[in-house]
Amino acid sequence: MSLRLILNGKKAGNEQLREAVSKFRQTTPLEVRVTYEGGDVERLIYEANKEGEKRVIVAGGDGTVNEAVNALMKIEHSQRPALAILPMGTANDFACSANIPTEYLSALTLAFEGHTQEVDVVEVDKRFFINVASAGFGAKITATTPPALKNLLGGGAYTLAGLVQALSFVPYSGQLSLPDGQHSSGEIIAAAVCNGRQAGGGQLLAPDAYINDGMVDLVAFTSFAISDVPAVIEELSNYPNSSQKWVKRYQVPWLEWQTQTEMPINLDGEPITSKQQTFKVCANAVNLVLPTDCPLIK
């Protein structure tokens, strides 16, 4: 079996990766394609599929993985190649939570030898994500954190940027609709729709989330004062034995959120703004190469 590696062009000069690819090629055929501009990931996945590749590797961060997932969802289900991940981003939240190796040669070996698992993705307004969609405060942090700060501090950059912005953040008023006719109104500071478990540089949001259970885990932070921060952190840390006074949690196959003003949303690195969004699980949508000890599989 040959492999096709699709590499984020910003990482093409990485010497450690070049060494890993060279060593890997001593035993296994591997073709490398490098992205240059927007849309290249989709084009290269389409080309790999047309040329009969059964398995593709994407090398990059969560945003690159998101591009790959969206490209795969445009291919007929029965024809979609399997997806493997070589983590090369700032945070690599999805790959890390799935126990995918961060050492390049180990990741390439897993991509070749690992078994595939059908996993869910989540659709929102004809877009898809595999890990976490953050809304409100969390999305604003990701969208406004300078790239230089991300490179300097890694995942911790998101936390630092968040602390700076928290002092002036304004809550969003809206209505949440859930299955079985459930409705809830109120003010939220931030929310996360989780297929995976962590985002924002290692922040564990949904400890019980699985990527093959047909559900998303919604975590919503209601409005609170700065003086309440220690109690909110304690509530978040004590899950599942918490009161859910400030941190509300739901596990559902779909949900709809509607606000009075446009709210920033981040889909695994893709920023959008919207007043109304419906999130729906697409079960068993993508074949993903995963280690046998992946904690995200139920």
C-alpha positions as a LaTeX table, in Angstrom:
\begin{tabular}{lrrr}
\hline
Residue & $x$ (\AA) & $y$ (\AA) & $z$ (\AA) \\
\hline
Met1 & 0.00 & 0.00 & 0.00 \\
Ser2 & 1.33 & 3.45 & $-0.94$ \\
Leu3 & 0.64 & 6.57 & 1.07 \\
Arg4 & 0.01 & 10.20 & 0.19 \\
Leu5 & 1.20 & 12.86 & 2.65 \\
Ile6 & $-0.45$ & 16.28 & 2.34 \\
Leu7 & 1.73 & 18.80 & 4.14 \\
Asn8 & 0.85 & 22.30 & 5.31 \\
Gly9 & 3.19 & 24.47 & 3.25 \\
Lys10 & 4.19 & 26.52 & 6.29 \\
Lys11 & 5.82 & 23.38 & 7.71 \\
Ala12 & 7.61 & 22.26 & 4.54 \\
Gly13 & 11.03 & 23.37 & 5.75 \\
Asn14 & 10.90 & 21.36 & 8.98 \\
Glu15 & 14.16 & 19.38 & 9.04 \\
Gln16 & 12.93 & 16.81 & 11.57 \\
Leu17 & 10.00 & 15.99 & 9.32 \\
Arg18 & 12.28 & 15.70 & 6.29 \\
Glu19 & 14.46 & 13.24 & 8.19 \\
Ala20 & 11.42 & 11.21 & 9.28 \\
Val21 & 10.07 & 11.08 & 5.73 \\
Ser22 & 13.44 & 10.01 & 4.38 \\
Lys23 & 13.75 & 7.21 & 6.94 \\
Phe24 & 10.16 & 6.09 & 6.43 \\
Arg25 & 10.69 & 5.89 & 2.66 \\
Gln26 & 13.41 & 3.30 & 3.18 \\
Thr27 & 10.68 & 0.69 & 3.69 \\
Thr28 & 7.41 & 2.25 & 2.51 \\
Pro29 & 6.39 & 4.19 & $-0.61$ \\
Leu30 & 5.34 & 7.73 & 0.35 \\
Glu31 & 4.44 & 10.64 & $-1.91$ \\
Val32 & 4.42 & 14.18 & $-0.51$ \\
Arg33 & 2.22 & 17.04 & $-1.68$ \\
Val34 & 2.64 & 20.55 & $-0.23$ \\
Thr35 & $-0.09$ & 23.17 & 0.12 \\
Tyr36 & 0.52 & 26.73 & $-1.03$ \\
Glu37 & $-2.81$ & 28.55 & $-0.80$ \\
Gly38 & $-6.40$ & 28.18 & 0.37 \\
Gly39 & $-8.24$ & 25.24 & $-1.15$ \\
Asp40 & $-5.11$ & 23.16 & $-1.72$ \\
Val41 & $-5.98$ & 20.55 & 0.91 \\
Glu42 & $-9.33$ & 19.89 & $-0.77$ \\
Arg43 & $-7.73$ & 19.75 & $-4.22$ \\
Leu44 & $-4.97$ & 17.40 & $-3.13$ \\
Ile45 & $-7.37$ & 15.05 & $-1.33$ \\
Tyr46 & $-9.56$ & 15.00 & $-4.44$ \\
Glu47 & $-6.51$ & 14.15 & $-6.58$ \\
Ala48 & $-5.41$ & 11.40 & $-4.18$ \\
Asn49 & $-8.87$ & 9.87 & $-4.26$ \\
Lys50 & $-9.08$ & 10.08 & $-8.06$ \\
Glu51 & $-5.70$ & 8.36 & $-8.33$ \\
Gly52 & $-6.87$ & 5.48 & $-6.17$ \\
Glu53 & $-5.18$ & 6.26 & $-2.86$ \\
Lys54 & $-6.98$ & 4.43 & $-0.05$ \\
Arg55 & $-5.32$ & 6.33 & 2.78 \\
Val56 & $-4.09$ & 9.95 & 3.05 \\
Ile57 & $-2.08$ & 11.65 & 5.76 \\
Val58 & $-2.48$ & 15.32 & 6.59 \\
Ala59 & 0.42 & 17.05 & 8.35 \\
Gly60 & $-0.52$ & 20.22 & 10.20 \\
Gly61 & $-2.61$ & 21.45 & 13.08 \\
Asp62 & $-6.29$ & 21.29 & 13.94 \\
Gly63 & $-7.13$ & 23.71 & 11.13 \\
Thr64 & $-5.47$ & 21.47 & 8.54 \\
Val65 & $-7.35$ & 18.45 & 9.89 \\
Asn66 & $-10.56$ & 20.46 & 9.62 \\
Glu67 & $-9.84$ & 21.26 & 5.97 \\
Ala68 & $-9.25$ & 17.57 & 5.29 \\
Val69 & $-12.49$ & 16.51 & 6.98 \\
Asn70 & $-14.48$ & 19.05 & 4.95 \\
Ala71 & $-12.82$ & 17.82 & 1.76 \\
Leu72 & $-13.60$ & 14.19 & 2.56 \\
Met73 & $-17.24$ & 15.00 & 3.24 \\
Lys74 & $-17.58$ & 16.18 & $-0.37$ \\
Ile75 & $-16.63$ & 12.70 & $-1.60$ \\
Glu76 & $-19.17$ & 9.89 & $-1.81$ \\
His77 & $-19.08$ & 7.96 & 1.48 \\
Ser78 & $-18.13$ & 4.65 & $-0.12$ \\
Gln79 & $-15.25$ & 6.31 & $-2.01$ \\
Arg80 & $-13.69$ & 8.35 & 0.80 \\
Pro81 & $-10.07$ & 7.45 & 1.55 \\
Ala82 & $-9.13$ & 6.86 & 5.18 \\
Leu83 & $-7.57$ & 9.80 & 7.01 \\
Ala84 & $-4.39$ & 9.72 & 9.10 \\
Ile85 & $-2.95$ & 12.66 & 11.04 \\
Leu86 & 0.63 & 13.82 & 11.53 \\
Pro87 & 0.44 & 16.54 & 14.22 \\
Met88 & 2.38 & 19.72 & 13.36 \\
Gly89 & 0.22 & 22.53 & 14.76 \\
Thr90 & 0.46 & 24.86 & 17.74 \\
Ala91 & $-1.86$ & 22.91 & 20.01 \\
Asn92 & $-2.80$ & 19.72 & 18.11 \\
Asp93 & $-5.78$ & 19.34 & 20.42 \\
Phe94 & $-7.56$ & 16.61 & 18.48 \\
Ala95 & $-4.47$ & 14.53 & 17.77 \\
Cys96 & $-3.24$ & 14.77 & 21.36 \\
Ser97 & $-6.59$ & 13.76 & 22.84 \\
Ala98 & $-6.67$ & 10.79 & 20.44 \\
Asn99 & $-3.18$ & 9.66 & 21.52 \\
Ile100 & $-1.77$ & 10.11 & 18.02 \\
Pro101 & 2.04 & 10.30 & 18.32 \\
Thr102 & 3.63 & 13.73 & 18.02 \\
Glu103 & 6.99 & 12.21 & 17.02 \\
Tyr104 & 6.98 & 12.32 & 13.23 \\
Leu105 & 8.30 & 8.86 & 12.38 \\
Ser106 & 5.94 & 7.25 & 14.89 \\
Ala107 & 3.01 & 9.15 & 13.40 \\
Leu108 & 3.98 & 8.01 & 9.89 \\
Thr109 & 4.28 & 4.42 & 11.08 \\
Leu110 & 0.83 & 4.60 & 12.67 \\
Ala111 & $-0.57$ & 6.10 & 9.46 \\
Phe112 & 0.70 & 3.08 & 7.53 \\
Glu113 & 0.14 & 0.26 & 10.03 \\
Gly114 & $-2.78$ & 1.52 & 12.13 \\
His115 & $-6.34$ & 0.27 & 11.90 \\
Thr116 & $-9.17$ & 2.54 & 10.79 \\
Gln117 & $-12.25$ & 3.40 & 12.79 \\
Glu118 & $-15.44$ & 5.00 & 11.51 \\
Val119 & $-15.96$ & 8.21 & 13.46 \\
Asp120 & $-18.55$ & 10.97 & 13.63 \\
Val121 & $-18.23$ & 14.50 & 12.36 \\
Val122 & $-20.56$ & 17.41 & 13.09 \\
Glu123 & $-22.32$ & 19.48 & 10.45 \\
Val124 & $-23.13$ & 23.14 & 10.91 \\
Asp125 & $-24.40$ & 25.28 & 8.02 \\
Lys126 & $-22.94$ & 22.91 & 5.39 \\
Arg127 & $-19.56$ & 22.96 & 7.13 \\
Phe128 & $-18.08$ & 20.14 & 9.18 \\
Phe129 & $-15.78$ & 19.70 & 12.14 \\
Ile130 & $-14.38$ & 16.67 & 13.92 \\
Asn131 & $-13.19$ & 18.09 & 17.23 \\
Val132 & $-14.72$ & 21.18 & 18.87 \\
Ala133 & $-16.69$ & 24.24 & 17.82 \\
Ser134 & $-16.21$ & 27.08 & 20.29 \\
Ala135 & $-18.57$ & 30.02 & 20.49 \\
Gly136 & $-18.47$ & 33.42 & 22.18 \\
Phe137 & $-15.46$ & 34.07 & 24.37 \\
Gly138 & $-13.57$ & 30.94 & 23.32 \\
Ala139 & $-13.97$ & 31.69 & 19.61 \\
Lys140 & $-12.89$ & 35.29 & 20.13 \\
Ile141 & $-9.71$ & 34.15 & 21.88 \\
Thr142 & $-8.74$ & 31.86 & 19.00 \\
Ala143 & $-9.55$ & 34.41 & 16.32 \\
Thr144 & $-7.60$ & 37.27 & 17.93 \\
Thr145 & $-4.52$ & 35.48 & 19.31 \\
Pro146 & $-1.57$ & 36.75 & 17.23 \\
Pro147 & 0.27 & 33.99 & 15.29 \\
Ala148 & 3.60 & 35.12 & 16.77 \\
Leu149 & 2.22 & 34.63 & 20.29 \\
Lys150 & 0.95 & 31.15 & 19.33 \\
Asn151 & 4.39 & 30.20 & 18.05 \\
Leu152 & 6.16 & 31.58 & 21.14 \\
Leu153 & 3.95 & 30.11 & 23.83 \\
Gly154 & 2.28 & 27.15 & 22.13 \\
Gly155 & $-1.13$ & 26.24 & 23.52 \\
Gly156 & $-0.61$ & 28.54 & 26.50 \\
Ala157 & $-1.04$ & 31.53 & 24.19 \\
Tyr158 & $-4.79$ & 30.95 & 24.12 \\
Thr159 & $-5.02$ & 31.04 & 27.92 \\
Leu160 & $-2.96$ & 34.23 & 28.13 \\
Ala161 & $-5.01$ & 35.96 & 25.45 \\
Gly162 & $-8.19$ & 34.84 & 27.20 \\
Leu163 & $-7.17$ & 36.32 & 30.53 \\
Val164 & $-6.43$ & 39.66 & 28.88 \\
Gln165 & $-9.79$ & 39.76 & 27.10 \\
Ala166 & $-11.95$ & 38.44 & 29.94 \\
Leu167 & $-11.98$ & 41.80 & 31.71 \\
Ser168 & $-14.02$ & 43.44 & 28.95 \\
Phe169 & $-16.04$ & 40.55 & 27.54 \\
Val170 & $-19.82$ & 41.05 & 27.08 \\
Pro171 & $-22.13$ & 37.99 & 27.41 \\
Tyr172 & $-24.43$ & 36.87 & 24.59 \\
Ser173 & $-28.18$ & 36.51 & 25.13 \\
Gly174 & $-29.85$ & 33.69 & 23.26 \\
Gln175 & $-32.05$ & 30.61 & 23.13 \\
Leu176 & $-30.94$ & 27.00 & 23.06 \\
Ser177 & $-33.15$ & 24.34 & 21.43 \\
Leu178 & $-32.57$ & 20.64 & 22.10 \\
Pro179 & $-34.28$ & 17.35 & 21.13 \\
Asp180 & $-37.66$ & 16.45 & 22.67 \\
Gly181 & $-38.79$ & 20.07 & 22.57 \\
Gln182 & $-36.39$ & 21.33 & 25.22 \\
His183 & $-35.72$ & 25.08 & 25.20 \\
Ser184 & $-33.54$ & 27.24 & 27.39 \\
Ser185 & $-32.86$ & 31.00 & 27.39 \\
Gly186 & $-30.15$ & 33.00 & 29.08 \\
Glu187 & $-26.79$ & 34.73 & 28.83 \\
Ile188 & $-23.61$ & 32.83 & 28.06 \\
Ile189 & $-19.99$ & 33.89 & 28.06 \\
Ala190 & $-18.76$ & 30.91 & 26.08 \\
Ala191 & $-19.92$ & 27.57 & 24.77 \\
Ala192 & $-18.31$ & 24.55 & 23.15 \\
Val193 & $-19.96$ & 21.92 & 20.99 \\
Cys194 & $-17.68$ & 18.92 & 21.46 \\
Asn195 & $-17.25$ & 15.86 & 19.32 \\
Gly196 & $-13.75$ & 15.49 & 20.78 \\
Arg197 & $-12.68$ & 16.39 & 24.29 \\
Gln198 & $-10.28$ & 19.32 & 24.33 \\
Ala199 & $-9.55$ & 22.64 & 22.62 \\
Gly200 & $-7.74$ & 25.92 & 23.13 \\
Gly201 & $-4.34$ & 24.42 & 23.76 \\
Gly202 & $-5.12$ & 21.47 & 26.00 \\
Gln203 & $-8.23$ & 22.72 & 27.80 \\
Leu204 & $-10.29$ & 19.63 & 28.70 \\
Leu205 & $-13.92$ & 20.56 & 28.00 \\
Ala206 & $-15.84$ & 17.30 & 27.62 \\
Pro207 & $-14.15$ & 14.43 & 29.51 \\
Asp208 & $-16.88$ & 11.95 & 28.53 \\
Ala209 & $-17.05$ & 12.77 & 24.83 \\
Tyr210 & $-16.52$ & 10.03 & 22.23 \\
Ile211 & $-16.12$ & 10.40 & 18.48 \\
Asn212 & $-18.20$ & 7.32 & 17.64 \\
Asp213 & $-21.28$ & 7.63 & 19.87 \\
Gly214 & $-23.58$ & 9.69 & 17.61 \\
Met215 & $-23.64$ & 12.54 & 20.15 \\
Val216 & $-22.12$ & 15.96 & 20.77 \\
Asp217 & $-21.34$ & 17.23 & 24.24 \\
Leu218 & $-22.45$ & 20.82 & 24.77 \\
Val219 & $-20.62$ & 22.78 & 27.46 \\
Ala220 & $-22.02$ & 26.27 & 28.10 \\
Phe221 & $-20.61$ & 28.84 & 30.52 \\
Thr222 & $-23.33$ & 31.16 & 31.79 \\
Ser223 & $-22.65$ & 34.77 & 32.76 \\
Phe224 & $-20.69$ & 35.23 & 36.00 \\
Ala225 & $-18.75$ & 37.95 & 37.79 \\
Ile226 & $-14.97$ & 38.07 & 38.02 \\
Ser227 & $-15.32$ & 37.31 & 41.73 \\
Asp228 & $-17.02$ & 34.02 & 40.83 \\
Val229 & $-14.07$ & 32.74 & 38.77 \\
Pro230 & $-12.63$ & 30.47 & 41.53 \\
Ala231 & $-16.07$ & 28.85 & 42.02 \\
Val232 & $-16.49$ & 28.39 & 38.27 \\
Ile233 & $-13.08$ & 26.73 & 38.00 \\
Glu234 & $-13.95$ & 24.47 & 40.92 \\
Glu235 & $-17.24$ & 23.52 & 39.26 \\
Leu236 & $-15.44$ & 22.75 & 36.01 \\
Ser237 & $-12.83$ & 20.68 & 37.84 \\
Asn238 & $-15.37$ & 18.71 & 39.90 \\
Tyr239 & $-17.32$ & 17.38 & 36.91 \\
Pro240 & $-19.39$ & 15.15 & 36.99 \\
Asn241 & $-20.06$ & 15.86 & 40.67 \\
Ser242 & $-20.73$ & 19.57 & 40.20 \\
Ser243 & $-23.85$ & 21.66 & 40.66 \\
Gln244 & $-23.91$ & 22.98 & 37.06 \\
Lys245 & $-24.69$ & 26.44 & 38.39 \\
Trp246 & $-22.43$ & 28.19 & 35.90 \\
Val247 & $-21.28$ & 25.34 & 33.64 \\
Lys248 & $-24.22$ & 23.67 & 31.88 \\
Arg249 & $-23.74$ & 20.32 & 30.10 \\
Tyr250 & $-25.88$ & 18.40 & 27.61 \\
Gln251 & $-25.25$ & 15.32 & 25.46 \\
Val252 & $-27.45$ & 15.32 & 22.35 \\
Pro253 & $-27.48$ & 14.28 & 18.65 \\
Trp254 & $-28.26$ & 17.85 & 17.58 \\
Leu255 & $-28.85$ & 21.34 & 18.97 \\
Glu256 & $-29.72$ & 24.82 & 17.79 \\
Trp257 & $-28.46$ & 28.10 & 19.23 \\
Gln258 & $-29.96$ & 31.48 & 18.35 \\
Thr259 & $-28.72$ & 34.89 & 19.54 \\
Gln260 & $-29.91$ & 38.46 & 19.16 \\
Thr261 & $-26.52$ & 39.65 & 17.90 \\
Glu262 & $-23.94$ & 37.90 & 15.74 \\
Met263 & $-21.77$ & 35.55 & 17.76 \\
Pro264 & $-18.22$ & 34.46 & 16.85 \\
Ile265 & $-17.88$ & 30.69 & 16.28 \\
Asn266 & $-14.70$ & 28.74 & 15.62 \\
Leu267 & $-14.96$ & 25.37 & 13.86 \\
Asp268 & $-11.62$ & 23.66 & 14.54 \\
Gly269 & $-9.80$ & 26.79 & 13.43 \\
Glu270 & $-12.32$ & 28.12 & 10.89 \\
Pro271 & $-13.85$ & 31.37 & 12.21 \\
Ile272 & $-17.43$ & 32.32 & 11.32 \\
Thr273 & $-20.08$ & 34.61 & 12.82 \\
Ser274 & $-23.77$ & 33.85 & 13.03 \\
Lys275 & $-27.02$ & 34.60 & 14.86 \\
Gln276 & $-28.38$ & 31.06 & 14.44 \\
Gln277 & $-26.70$ & 27.72 & 13.96 \\
Thr278 & $-27.87$ & 24.10 & 14.01 \\
Phe279 & $-25.29$ & 21.47 & 14.94 \\
Lys280 & $-26.03$ & 17.92 & 13.77 \\
Val281 & $-24.00$ & 14.73 & 14.20 \\
Cys282 & $-23.11$ & 12.81 & 11.03 \\
Ala283 & $-22.49$ & 9.34 & 12.42 \\
Asn284 & $-19.72$ & 7.07 & 11.06 \\
Ala285 & $-18.81$ & 9.65 & 8.44 \\
Val286 & $-15.01$ & 9.35 & 8.18 \\
Asn287 & $-12.57$ & 6.44 & 8.46 \\
Leu288 & $-9.83$ & 7.65 & 10.78 \\
Val289 & $-6.51$ & 5.92 & 11.48 \\
Leu290 & $-6.17$ & 5.69 & 15.26 \\
Pro291 & $-3.96$ & 3.96 & 17.82 \\
Thr292 & $-5.42$ & 0.94 & 19.60 \\
Asp293 & $-5.41$ & 2.85 & 22.92 \\
Cys294 & $-7.37$ & 5.85 & 21.59 \\
Pro295 & $-9.51$ & 7.09 & 24.52 \\
Leu296 & $-12.01$ & 8.80 & 22.19 \\
Ile297 & $-13.47$ & 5.48 & 20.98 \\
Lys298 & $-16.33$ & 4.02 & 22.97 \\
\hline
\end{tabular}
